[in-house]
Structures are given as C-alpha cells and as structure tokens.
Amino acid sequence: MSQMQIQQLMRPHLITPETYATAVSPDEMAAKAGVSPEMIIRVNQNENPFGADPDIAASLNDIPLHLYPDAGQVKIRTSLSQYTGHPTEQIMAGAGADEMIDLLMRLFVAPGERVLDCKPTFGMYHFCARVADAEVVSIQRDDTFDVDVEAVAREDDERTKIVFLASPNNPTGNILTEEQTRDLLKLGMVIVVDETYFEFSGQTVAHLIPEFENLVVLRSFSKWAGIAGLRVGYMIASTEIISRLMDIKNPYNVNIAAEAALLATMEHRAKLLGKVTILLEQRKRMEKAFDAMDRVSYVPSYGNYLLTRFDDHLAIDLYEALVKKGIFVRPFSDPRLTHDLRISVGTPDQTTRVLEAISELI
Ligand SMILES: Cc1ncc(COP(=O)(O)O)c(C=O)c1O
C-alpha cells in the first residue's frame, strides 16, 4: 500500500502534520549548547528545579509492577479529597493535566464543534481540540494579558462547548479573578480553569463547583511536586462530569508508579510546599533584578515563571545567546511575544547564573 492509499483511510483532519512543539531533550540541549548535560540549566518548562524528592523516589521501590493499577483510583481519590477538601466523587486523576484536557474533548466536543481559548496561552488546548476535529477560536487577551470576558461572551453559541483558561496563565502568569470566572460560568459553556500552578498562586475557584455544574478545575503534580516525568494530574468538577469521565477514561490511566508517587507526595507535602516557598523567593529575586535593568519588564506572575520583556532585543536572539551559555529559556512564535522570554524559576544557584548571563547579554 502506498502512502497516498494509507492516508485515504485516515481521518482527513489529521493528515496535515502539526506536532506539538515540546522542548528539546537534555541530550539535544547539551549538544546544542556544546556543554556537558550537568552544566545545562533548564528553565524552559516550568519544571521543579530541585528534582524529585528522595521520599517520593523511595516510594517507587517495591511497587508491584506486575499488577494493573486500581482503575477506580480509590486511594488516589481519597487522598486528593483530603488534600483539596472536595468529595471523592468530584475528583479524578490522570496522566497529567494534559490527559484531563483530552478527556474533556472526548466528553463534550463533537467534530466541527467549537472550543475557545484566550491567547497567548498553553498550547495543549489547541492541540487536543485539533485532534478532536473541533474548531478552535483563540480570543486575544487584552494589553495586560487579562481575559476579555466580553469577547468570550460574544463567541458563545450552540456549537461552542468549552472555554479553556489557565490561571495562572501560561506563559503570562496572571490569574483569572473569581468575578471573571462567575461571569464566564453564567454564559453556560463548560469553563475549564486550569490551575496547574495552584500551589504557587494559592488562588483557586474550585469552591464555586457546588454552585456551577459547568465549572471544571484542573491541577497537576508536575510543577510543585516535581514529578512531571511520572505524569500525574487531576480534576475537580461536579459529580455528574466526573462520573461520566470515569466511565470513558482508559481504565489504567494512572500507572502504578504514578499512583505511589502521588500518595507519597501527599504524605510529604509539607516538605514539598517548603520548596515552593523557596521558589517564590527566587521569583522575587528575579523580579528585583529585572526591575533594576533598563528597558526590561515582566508580567506580574502568580506562577513559577516570569514572562520577561526585553525592549531592545529580539527574544530569539537572546534565546540563542543564552543557549550558548548552557541556559534554556522559552521563546514564543506568537507575534505579540517577539521580545518576550518565559523564564522558569530555578534553584538559588541557577537564578544567580541566569541573572548574570542576562545582564552580560543586554
Ligand atoms: C497551564 C498548564 N496546564 C497544563 C500543563 C500540563 O501539565 P501536566 O504536566 O500535568 O500534564 C502545563 C504544563 O506546562 C501548563 O502550563
């Protein structure tokens, strides 16, 4: 069978390549920078720079790898219920917040229906919507990257099912207020508030769930808990939404190592939240350093990253120059962000190196 023939069997909307742009691997980074992998500073994916906690790593010893995990997620949901204060039947876990986004498409969005997001924002909403053969409408955020609630309301119609809003937003770091959330919820579409950076922001709208059946809150263990590689995220939503999603998820979507790490994270959470405090202090340090630099500014951030604007430099040039020093930050193709780099907060030592490198370059 030729390539043409096999493509005729595929779903037409998936034939044009449009791969999700993930960051380069550590080995590629080292090769690109021309330094050894240990010298690389990865401040491009908002990961936890302290690495996995030893107690969480230890929880992975002696897990029964030959057994399937619990499809009903009983221990996980009980533990998350204790952590969040929401009932178990309003919580479910998955392979990162990413899987939750994909599952929401399965439940709510038929081919040709519409999904909204507010640009610039996290790319997975668009990615999963495209795979679901939905139409994605991206509404521009305003000058301060705030959500334009009226513009979202203007797009509300019968074909429009979900609005995805990250809070704190990635890459801008600002949050959606409770008032904005309430106004959006009243429109009647499913409003997904992605609180992947909740432990950094301390801000949530999850308490509105009993009042609004169309509110979905996403959270993640990738950033604060330092287990991005294990893929652990969860959702809080009405019992109706969660029970339907539990029905249609892959039965074993949280693998047994991820389950062990999630439970260990909950047990050792005080220690991990202490690391969050250190990272927030480092973000303050970065802010102060940027305040002192000429023609450099940043969006006030509630996350573990700063979208930083360099008026006199193209972001891509600075990115390349930082790569040569072994430092990886995140540039964007969005035309509004040609002078902006998202810089994740690193360890105190990494912050020192990042700030020194930037001051040398500008
Ligand atoms: C806003 C937002 N949502 C979701 C994710 C993905 O989280 P996870 O690793 O839990 O899939 C990210 C990761 O960068 C993110 O920034």
The ligand as an SDF file (V2000), in Angstrom:
LIG
                    3D

 16 16  0  0  0  0  0  0  0  0999 V2000
   -1.2540   25.7330   32.0960 C   0  0  0  0  0  0  0  0  0  0  0  0
   -0.7530   24.3450   32.0010 C   0  0  0  0  0  0  0  0  0  0  0  0
   -1.6320   23.3280   32.0390 N   0  0  0  0  0  0  0  0  0  0  0  0
   -1.2330   22.0480   31.9690 C   0  0  0  0  0  0  0  0  0  0  0  0
    0.0970   21.7350   31.8390 C   0  0  0  0  0  0  0  0  0  0  0  0
    0.4790   20.3000   31.7170 C   0  0  0  0  0  0  0  0  0  0  0  0
    0.5580   19.7480   32.9780 O   0  0  0  0  0  0  0  0  0  0  0  0
    0.8210   18.1970   33.1690 P   0  0  0  0  0  0  0  0  0  0  0  0
    2.2870   18.0060   33.2160 O   0  0  0  0  0  0  0  0  0  0  0  0
    0.1340   17.9030   34.4780 O   0  0  0  0  0  0  0  0  0  0  0  0
    0.1940   17.4800   32.0240 O   0  0  0  0  0  0  0  0  0  0  0  0
    1.0590   22.7530   31.7890 C   0  0  0  0  0  0  0  0  0  0  0  0
    2.4710   22.4340   31.6120 C   0  0  0  0  0  0  0  0  0  0  0  0
    3.2900   23.2340   31.2720 O   0  0  0  0  0  0  0  0  0  0  0  0
    0.6120   24.0890   31.8790 C   0  0  0  0  0  0  0  0  0  0  0  0
    1.4670   25.1060   31.8370 O   0  0  0  0  0  0  0  0  0  0  0  0
  1  2  1  0
  2  3  1  0
  2 15  2  0
  3  4  2  0
  4  5  1  0
  5  6  1  0
  5 12  2  0
  6  7  1  0
  7  8  1  0
  8  9  2  0
  8 10  1  0
  8 11  1  0
 12 13  1  0
 12 15  1  0
 13 14  2  0
 15 16  1  0
M  END
$$$$
